[in-house]
Amino acid sequence: MHDSPRLKTLNDVRLLLPTVYSEASARTLDAALRKAEKLTGRKLSQLPADENAWYSEFRKIVWAGAFRGATPGDQQTAFEIWGKKIAATIRRTQAHLAQPIVVADESTAWDQIVDYAAGVENTVDGEGIRILPNMFSLSMITLRSQCRSLHPGALTTDTAFAALAKCRADKVTSLRNAIRAFNRLIREQNRHGAIAHLLPNAPIGPLPLLRDAALDWSRFTDDFLASRDRAIARAVQPDRKARRDRFDGRLGKSKLGSAGARKGRWRKIRNPDAARKAHLNALSWLIRHAFPDREVAYAFERIEDLFTPAIATRAVDAYIARARASETLIDPNETASAATILSRLQVLAERNGWDEDIVFELEDARFDRVDSYQTREMSQERAQFVKLVQRDPSVARAIVSGPRRLAGEAQLVFDDWDGFRTREREEALHLSMGACLLALQLARAVRSKNLNGLLIDGPDAELVRPLRDAKPWLDIHRGRVKNRRPIEGEIPERHWKVIVAWLDQGLPKWCAKHGIDFNDNELLLPGPAGVLSRQMYNRIWNRCVDRLGVPGLQPHMMRHVAATIWLAANPGDYATVAAFLCDKISTVEKFYARGEGAAAARLFAEALEALDPTLRSFLKRG
């Protein structure tokens, strides 16, 4: 079915030992061949794999002292046995390769291999050695599905590569793993006599990658390579150490030091070598896609010159066009591989302090142009929210009127604080805090991470109290927002009344209960050790939404509440929703123009007439 490889040297014989002999015998014969290399003074690749040629070389060997024996006669006998053993190895290996491959029905042959693998996987032989690893049959099933038209014995390097070229991109890794498993059967076919006649005589060789030509780093200038290595070294270095003051920390730790020390810290790199390789691969991806003519890229003097918004956009455009035009590559919206590479490039730019425009461009491309876990997470939350509304359309009324209801219940306790027990006071604090959180998310689409660390005082205050005729304002810098767009704007009066009730009445009582200095506090949600823990945050949130009769409403789903309610009253007004969510219009259209978002909008439109006036005014905000 294909030409069998021919033995040329003893090195070829040594490479085939695991295929022809058992593991123990192969080790013994390998040592015997190594001794031939030592005694003849020639490498195995220089000794011909011919029995007559071996005996001619054998007679020239000076063997004195190289073999053990009680007498000189015993030593000579050991030498002669060793020579015959190598000759027999050459003879048996040649006979193995000369065996014809049995031609059988392709489907039957694959079925026999799969059934055999399923029967012996995860079992041991008489010596206690595992015959095949667990789940080995799955690899053979994968190989059968991709190479069904070929007989197992016809799998060579060329035919395997042809199957790999036709394979779908998301199945390439599985096929490569299956080929590696099949090679194990070929090398150890002496242990698998039941299917040995179905296997090729020699293992499948290395297969090239399904990609364009590798980038030749040696073509770059020395200055560029030096800047590349410095940039990658900064990207994989450990966390920054807290800076010491001019007194070397001998005056003690500042009360504000713990909050400041967290800024700019990086997660520890557990495997620096793997991280370097990943960054190098990401750089190669950027250059290969952005520069069809690589001579242009080879002329760069610094790696910083590669990191511009224009080059990043060109690389992403080329990747998307290439993936959509290819029959084997997956659509960029269905695989997160590009998102992983863009994330690596973003980390490289951030840790080297390069221009923030390239950081934002890479992040926008990762979130909006290719598939990422963030987009899948948003889709799942949106679907969950639609199911919630489908079960009960009055959910909209409960959500919109929720801050006012929760604040009213808390106010009853605040008005007669000393007349209530500790448990009732704690519940009132939780209701007031939950009302404030709901009001903020209805006023502006703020993510829970931003709410949990919101600053209400100090030079960087994000929740700004009104002075004189001013209006209450929310101002969150884009550096603290996931999509790098600032969240800023007026807080409507109806929501501000709920928020100020927490600030003036609930927050002082909360600080007193937890031993927090209210005068020094700068946080909307303080905790005993700084920012309120996410566990407590979620516990209070869940208690409040349960109280409103909307169990299962997650904090992040409030963004979808605002978007779907607005689109229900103003169909097609994606620009307003994009401005409200601090997103791109294309992103809003993608998530709310069809599918679950459109379904939720229709459901809200049907329920609008039954909602209270609070929602009517909410829909008319400017």
Number of C-alpha atoms within 10 A of each C-alpha: 12 11 10 14 12 11 17 14 17 25 19 18 26 23 14 20 21 21 24 23 20 15 14 10 13 18 14 11 19 19 13 17 22 15 15 23 17 12 15 16 10 11 15 21 15 12 18 19 25 16 16 11 12 19 14 10 15 21 11 10 13 10 14 11 10 13 14 14 14 7 9 13 10 13 18 18 15 15 20 13 12 19 19 15 15 23 19 13 21 23 15 15 20 17 10 14 19 14 11 14 19 14 14 14 12 18 14 11 22 24 14 14 23 20 14 16 25 18 12 18 16 15 13 13 11 6 6 8 10 14 16 21 14 14 12 18 22 15 21 25 20 19 24 23 12 20 22 16 12 18 22 25 22 21 23 18 15 13 14 22 20 13 18 23 15 12 18 15 19 13 13 20 13 15 24 19 15 22 23 17 18 23 19 16 22 25 22 20 23 17 18 17 10 12 18 19 19 23 24 27 26 19 20 20 14 12 14 10 12 13 6 8 8 10 15 10 11 9 13 16 14 12 12 19 18 13 15 17 14 13 19 21 17 14 23 23 14 15 12 14 10 14 9 10 9 7 8 9 11 9 8 8 10 10 8 9 10 13 11 12 13 11 10 12 13 15 11 12 14 10 9 15 10 12 17 16 12 17 22 17 15 21 21 16 20 24 20 20 21 22 16 12 11 15 11 10 17 18 12 16 17 17 17 16 11 17 22 17 17 12 18 23 17 14 20 23 16 17 21 18 13 16 16 13 12 11 13 18 17 19 20 21 14 11 17 17 14 22 22 17 20 27 20 21 26 23 19 23 21 17 17 16 12 15 14 16 12 21 24 18 18 26 21 17 19 24 19 19 17 23 21 20 13 12 16 11 11 15 16 12 17 25 17 17 21 22 14 17 17 15 9 12 19 16 19 22 18 17 22 22 19 22 28 21 19 24 25 18 15 26 20 11 19 20 10 10 15 10 11 12 10 11 8 14 22 17 17 23 23 24 28 31 30 26 29 27 25 26 26 23 21 21 22 22 22 23 18 19 14 14 18 18 19 21 22 19 17 12 8 13 16 23 20 19 16 10 8 6 6 10 16 18 17 22 17 21 14 14 12 14 16 14 16 18 17 15 20 17 15 16 21 20 12 15 21 20 17 24 25 15 20 27 17 10 16 24 22 16 20 21 18 11 12 12 11 18 11 15 9 9 18 20 23 24 22 22 17 12 10 16 16 16 16 12 9 12 20 15 12 19 22 19 15 25 23 13 14 17 13 20 13 13 20 17 20 17 20 22 20 22 22 21 23 28 24 22 24 22 17 15 15 14 16 21 15 17 24 17 14 19 21 21 16 18 16 13 15 21 18 13 17 22 19 12 13 20 24 19 20 28 26 18 20 27 19 11 18 19 10 11 17 14 12 13 16 14 11 18 16 9 8 7
